[in-house]
Structures are given as structure tokens and as C-alpha cells.
Amino acid sequence: MIVYHGSNVEVKEPRILKPSHALDFGPGFYTTLNRDQAVDFAGKVVLLYNQLVFATEKALAFIRFRKSEVLA
């Protein structure tokens, strides 16, 4: 299974972010099965198809990071 993560900064390795009061989600590494949705996440969430969260370091260990891609 391939999952995608969208961000407004380059992600060089998956990691669990600590919660921020400015954000509406809890700690975790959020992913989606939909590449277009991940691209949208880099700006703002427009339409939510699906979301998978890796909320612990143990869960995150199951991800094999393949690459980081910066979109212009």
C-alpha cells in the first residue's frame, strides 16, 4: 500500500508532530491513499477522501519512507 503525506514544508522522514493549539488535529503522522488529496494538504484541506494516522512511534515504524517530492 502506498500512502501520501502533504505538507507546506519538505518532509525528509516521517515523524509524529506534537499537538498544536493552532491545529485541529492531534499528535501523529497523517497520510492519505489519495495523492491529489496530499497535494491539497500542502495548501489547505479542500476535500477529505480518506485519512490514515500513525499516532505512535511503534505504528510509524511500519512505514517505509521512499522519497520526498517538492511541488512548485
ZATORDO-789252 format. One line per 4 residues: their letters; for each residue x negated, y, z of N, C-alpha, C. Coordinates in steps of 0.2 Angstrom, whole numbers, padded with zeros to 4 digits. Layout:
! residues N
A = X Y Z X Y Z X Y Z  ...
***
This chain:
! residues 72
MIVY = -0004 -0006 0000 0000 0000 0000 -0004 0006 0000  -0003 0011 -0004 -0006 0017 -0004 -0002 0023 -0001  -0005 0026 0004 -0001 0032 0007 -0005 0038 0006  -0002 0044 0006 -0005 0050 0004 -0004 0055 0010
HGSN = -0009 0059 0011 -0008 0065 0016 -0009 0071 0013  -0005 0076 0014 -0006 0083 0011 -0007 0088 0017  -0012 0092 0015 -0014 0097 0020 -0016 0103 0016  -0017 0109 0020 -0019 0115 0017 -0027 0116 0017
VEVK = -0030 0111 0020 -0037 0111 0021 -0039 0104 0019  -0046 0103 0016 -0048 0097 0014 -0049 0092 0020  -0046 0086 0019 -0047 0081 0025 -0052 0076 0022  -0058 0076 0026 -0063 0071 0024 -0063 0064 0028
EPRI = -0059 0064 0033 -0057 0057 0036 -0051 0058 0040  -0047 0053 0040 -0040 0053 0044 -0042 0054 0051  -0038 0058 0055 -0039 0059 0062 -0032 0061 0065  -0031 0060 0071 -0025 0062 0074 -0026 0069 0077
LKPS = -0021 0073 0075 -0022 0080 0077 -0018 0081 0084  -0020 0085 0088 -0017 0086 0094 -0011 0091 0093  -0005 0090 0097 0001 0094 0095 0000 0101 0096  0003 0105 0092 0003 0112 0092 0010 0115 0093
HALD = 0010 0120 0098 0017 0123 0099 0020 0126 0092  0015 0128 0088 0017 0131 0082 0020 0127 0077  0019 0120 0078 0021 0115 0073 0027 0111 0076  0031 0108 0071 0037 0105 0073 0036 0097 0074
FGPG = 0030 0095 0074 0029 0088 0074 0024 0086 0080  0024 0080 0082 0020 0078 0087 0013 0075 0085  0009 0073 0089 0002 0071 0088 0002 0065 0083  -0002 0064 0078 -0003 0059 0073 -0006 0061 0067
FYTT = -0007 0056 0062 -0009 0057 0056 -0003 0056 0051  0000 0061 0048 0006 0060 0044 0005 0058 0037  0008 0053 0034 0007 0051 0027 0014 0050 0024  0014 0049 0018 0020 0048 0014 0018 0043 0008
LNRD = 0022 0039 0006 0021 0035 0000 0022 0038 -0007  0024 0045 -0006 0025 0049 -0012 0020 0054 -0013  0016 0053 -0019 0010 0058 -0020 0013 0065 -0021  0018 0066 -0024 0021 0073 -0025 0023 0076 -0019
QAVD = 0026 0072 -0014 0028 0075 -0008 0021 0077 -0004  0016 0073 -0004 0010 0075 -0001 0007 0082 -0004  0008 0083 -0010 0006 0089 -0013 0010 0095 -0011  0016 0093 -0010 0021 0099 -0007 0019 0100 0000
FAGK = 0017 0095 0004 0015 0096 0011 0009 0101 0011  0005 0101 0006 -0001 0106 0006 0001 0113 0007  0007 0114 0004 0010 0121 0005 0015 0121 0010  0021 0119 0008 0027 0118 0013 0031 0112 0012
VVLL = 0034 0110 0016 0039 0104 0015 0045 0106 0012  0046 0104 0006 0052 0106 0002 0057 0101 0002  0055 0095 0001 0060 0089 0001 0056 0083 0004  0059 0080 0009 0056 0074 0013 0059 0068 0010
YNQL = 0055 0064 0006 0056 0057 0004 0056 0052 0009  0050 0052 0012 0048 0047 0017 0042 0050 0021  0041 0047 0027 0035 0049 0031 0033 0044 0035  0027 0042 0035 0024 0037 0040 0019 0041 0044
VFAT = 0019 0039 0051 0014 0042 0055 0010 0037 0059  0004 0038 0059 -0001 0034 0063 -0002 0038 0069  0001 0036 0075 0001 0040 0081 -0004 0038 0086  -0008 0033 0085 -0013 0031 0089 -0020 0029 0086
EKAL = -0025 0029 0089 -0032 0028 0086 -0032 0020 0083  -0028 0016 0087 -0028 0009 0085 -0024 0008 0078  -0019 0012 0078 -0015 0012 0071 -0019 0015 0066  -0022 0020 0067 -0026 0024 0062 -0032 0019 0060
AFIR = -0034 0015 0064 -0040 0010 0062 -0038 0006 0056  -0031 0005 0054 -0029 0001 0049 -0029 0005 0042  -0031 0011 0042 -0031 0015 0036 -0038 0014 0033  -0039 0013 0027 -0045 0013 0023 -0045 0019 0019
FRKS = -0049 0024 0021 -0049 0030 0018 -0053 0029 0011  -0050 0031 0005 -0053 0031 -0001 -0056 0037 -0004  -0052 0043 -0003 -0055 0049 -0006 -0051 0055 -0004  -0054 0060 -0004 -0051 0067 -0003 -0051 0070 -0010
EVLA = -0045 0074 -0011 -0044 0077 -0018 -0042 0084 -0016  -0045 0089 -0019 -0043 0096 -0018 -0039 0098 -0024  -0033 0100 -0024 -0029 0103 -0029 -0029 0110 -0030  -0030 0113 -0035 -0030 0120 -0036 -0023 0123 -0038
***
